[in-house]
């Protein structure tokens, strides 16, 4: 469904040498996979996501979506950012309806569709509340409902739960998996958390520095639901940490969470 063919990305810097953040990316993602992209801050995870979304173009190589080069953003590839970015002057229901209106949906179908996705994320009773009255976790659920209501082919998620407390983060991970299990929508999920990648992913791509491409490509065959305390889960986390420790780049202390 998504293919990277010898992709590199270099950014120019004011008064400085160009900075290469990605090199020699060559992989594909199958339809319906939940892929986590793992790596330290600054390794190019968000740039990889932006290339799929069409927000930026590769400096070298090609990014393909269903066989066609990605040249611009499109409704088939929707992004959930780290910040919910809700419209503060609109209530929860109208926030979810916003994108649907841009697609031309009107009347009863508009409200019913928005409510369907709010209900799927446990937000139906909060439909008339405004973002300022919601917790951080609830605002992020609204943002996910807003994106899911557009029924994109691919869901691109850029560390969407990283700013939340541990309990809320784990609860939203379970809610995401519940929605994914029903829709089997392709998900590319950027994270710097070993625990999150091990818990969510069918497959984990580990990025190194800007010259090393994909350092590791790991299928995850742990059955769901996953037990964070199981020997298999802890073994996978240990393996991921060993992989990260072997990255061919200088990683600053504290670049990866302990959990």
C-alpha positions in Angstrom: 0.0 0.0 0.0 2.9 2.4 0.9 6.4 2.0 -0.7 9.6 3.9 -0.2 12.1 3.5 -3.0 15.6 4.7 -2.1 14.2 7.7 -0.4 16.4 10.5 1.1 15.4 13.8 2.6 17.7 16.8 3.1 16.7 20.1 4.6 18.5 23.4 3.8 19.6 25.5 6.8 19.9 29.2 7.0 23.6 30.0 6.7 24.6 26.4 7.3 25.3 23.2 5.5 22.2 21.2 4.3 21.1 18.6 6.9 20.2 15.1 5.8 17.6 13.5 8.1 16.8 10.4 6.1 18.8 8.3 3.7 18.3 5.1 1.6 14.8 4.3 2.9 13.6 1.2 0.9 10.6 -0.7 2.3 6.9 -1.2 1.9 3.9 -1.4 4.2 1.1 -3.8 3.5 -2.6 -2.8 3.7 -4.0 -3.3 7.2 -0.7 -3.3 9.0 -0.2 -1.4 12.2 3.5 -0.3 11.9 5.3 1.6 14.6 8.3 3.7 13.6 10.7 3.8 16.6 13.8 5.9 17.1 15.4 8.7 19.1 14.5 12.4 18.8 15.9 13.9 15.6 16.3 10.6 13.7 13.6 11.5 11.0 10.5 9.7 12.3 8.2 12.7 11.8 9.8 13.5 8.4 9.0 9.9 7.3 5.4 10.4 8.3 5.3 13.8 6.5 6.6 12.2 3.3 3.7 9.7 3.4 1.2 12.5 4.2 2.6 14.6 1.3 3.5 17.5 3.5 7.1 17.3 2.1 8.7 15.7 -0.9 11.7 13.5 -1.0 15.1 14.9 -2.1 15.9 11.6 -3.7 13.8 8.5 -4.6 10.0 8.0 -4.5 7.3 7.6 -2.0 4.3 5.6 -3.5 0.8 5.2 -2.3 -1.1 2.3 -4.0 1.4 2.5 -6.8 1.3 6.2 -7.5 3.8 8.8 -6.4 2.8 10.9 -3.4 2.8 14.5 -4.6 0.5 16.3 -2.1 -1.7 15.7 0.9 -5.0 13.9 0.4 -8.0 12.7 2.3 -6.9 9.1 1.9 -3.9 9.8 4.3 -5.0 11.5 7.5 -2.7 12.6 10.3 -3.2 12.7 14.1 -0.7 15.0 15.6 0.8 15.1 19.1 -1.4 18.1 20.0 -5.2 17.6 19.4 -5.5 21.0 17.5 -9.2 21.2 18.1 -11.1 24.4 17.2 -11.8 26.0 20.7 -14.9 27.9 19.5 -16.6 24.7 18.3 -18.1 22.0 20.6 -17.0 18.4 20.3 -19.7 17.4 17.8 -19.0 20.4 15.5 -15.2 19.7 15.7 -15.9 16.2 14.3 -18.4 17.5 11.7 -16.0 20.1 10.4 -14.0 17.8 8.0 -17.2 16.1 6.9 -18.7 19.4 5.9 -15.7 20.2 3.8 -16.4 16.9 2.0 -19.9 18.0 1.3 -21.9 16.0 3.9 -25.0 17.8 5.2 -28.0 17.4 7.4 -28.9 14.3 9.3 -26.1 12.2 7.7 -23.6 14.7 9.0 -24.7 14.5 12.6 -25.2 10.7 12.5 -21.7 10.1 11.1 -20.0 12.3 13.6 -21.9 10.8 16.5 -21.1 7.3 15.3 -17.4 8.0 15.7 -17.8 9.9 18.9 -19.7 6.9 20.3 -17.0 4.5 19.2 -14.5 6.4 21.3 -16.8 6.8 24.3 -17.4 10.5 23.7 -21.1 10.6 22.8 -22.2 12.1 26.1 -19.6 14.9 25.7 -20.8 16.0 22.2 -21.9 19.4 23.3 -18.9 20.2 25.5 -16.1 22.6 24.3 -12.5 21.6 24.2 -11.5 23.7 27.2 -13.7 21.5 29.4 -12.1 18.3 28.4 -9.0 16.5 29.7 -6.0 16.0 27.5 -6.9 12.4 26.8 -10.5 13.3 25.8 -9.3 16.0 23.5 -7.0 13.6 21.8 -9.9 11.1 21.4 -11.9 13.9 19.7 -9.0 14.5 17.3 -8.9 10.8 16.5 -12.7 10.7 16.0 -12.5 13.7 13.7 -9.9 11.9 11.5 -11.6 8.5 11.6 -14.9 10.1 10.5 -13.3 11.0 7.2 -12.6 7.2 6.6 -9.0 7.6 5.4 -7.3 4.6 3.8 -4.2 5.3 6.1 -4.0 6.7 9.6 -0.7 8.5 10.3 -0.1 9.1 14.0 2.8 11.3 15.2 3.4 10.5 18.9 -0.3 11.2 19.7 -0.2 10.0 23.3 3.2 11.2 24.4 2.0 14.2 26.3 -0.4 12.2 28.4 0.0 10.5 31.8 0.9 6.8 31.8 -2.6 5.5 32.7 -4.4 7.7 30.1 -1.8 6.8 27.5 -2.3 3.0 28.0 -6.1 3.4 28.0 -6.0 5.3 24.7 -3.6 2.7 23.2 -6.3 0.0 24.0 -9.0 2.2 22.4 -6.9 2.7 19.3 -6.4 -1.1 19.1 -10.1 -1.7 19.5 -10.9 0.7 16.6 -8.1 -0.8 14.5 -9.3 -4.3 15.1 -12.7 -3.5 13.7 -11.6 -1.4 10.7 -8.2 -2.9 9.9 -7.2 0.4 8.6 -3.5 0.8 7.8 -1.7 2.7 10.6 1.8 4.2 10.7 2.5 5.2 14.2 5.6 7.2 15.2 6.9 6.8 18.8 10.0 7.0 20.8 8.6 4.6 23.5 9.8 1.0 23.4 6.8 0.0 25.5 4.3 1.6 23.1 5.9 0.1 20.0 5.9 -3.4 21.6 2.3 -3.1 22.7 0.8 -1.7 19.5 2.7 -2.9 16.5 2.4 -5.7 14.0 5.8 -4.6 12.8 8.4 -2.1 14.1 10.8 -0.1 11.9 13.8 1.3 13.9 15.4 4.4 12.4 19.0 5.3 13.0 20.6 8.5 12.0 20.3 10.4 8.8 22.7 8.2 6.9 21.8 4.7 8.1 18.2 4.3 6.7 16.0 1.7 8.4 18.3 0.1 11.0 15.9 -2.8 11.8 12.6 -4.1 10.5 11.0 -6.4 13.0 7.7 -8.3 12.7 5.9 -8.7 16.0 4.0 -12.0 16.4 2.8 -11.6 20.0 -0.9 -12.4 20.1 -3.4 -9.8 21.2 -4.4 -8.6 23.7 -0.9 -8.3 24.9 0.1 -8.6 28.6 2.7 -6.0 29.5 3.9 -8.2 32.3 4.4 -11.4 30.3 7.8 -12.9 29.6 7.3 -12.6 25.9 6.5 -8.9 26.1 9.4 -8.1 28.4 11.7 -10.1 26.1 10.6 -8.0 23.1 11.2 -4.8 25.0 14.7 -6.1 25.9 15.4 -6.9 22.3 14.3 -3.5 21.2 16.5 -1.8 23.7 19.5 -3.9 22.6 18.7 -2.8 19.0 18.5 0.8 20.0 21.8 0.6 21.9 23.4 -0.7 18.7 22.3 2.2 16.6 25.2 3.6 14.5 24.7 7.1 15.9 25.4 9.0 19.1 22.3 8.8 21.2 22.1 11.3 24.1 21.3 9.9 27.6 17.6 9.9 28.3 16.6 9.7 24.6 14.5 6.7 25.3 12.0 6.3 28.2 12.7 3.7 30.9 9.2 2.2 30.7 
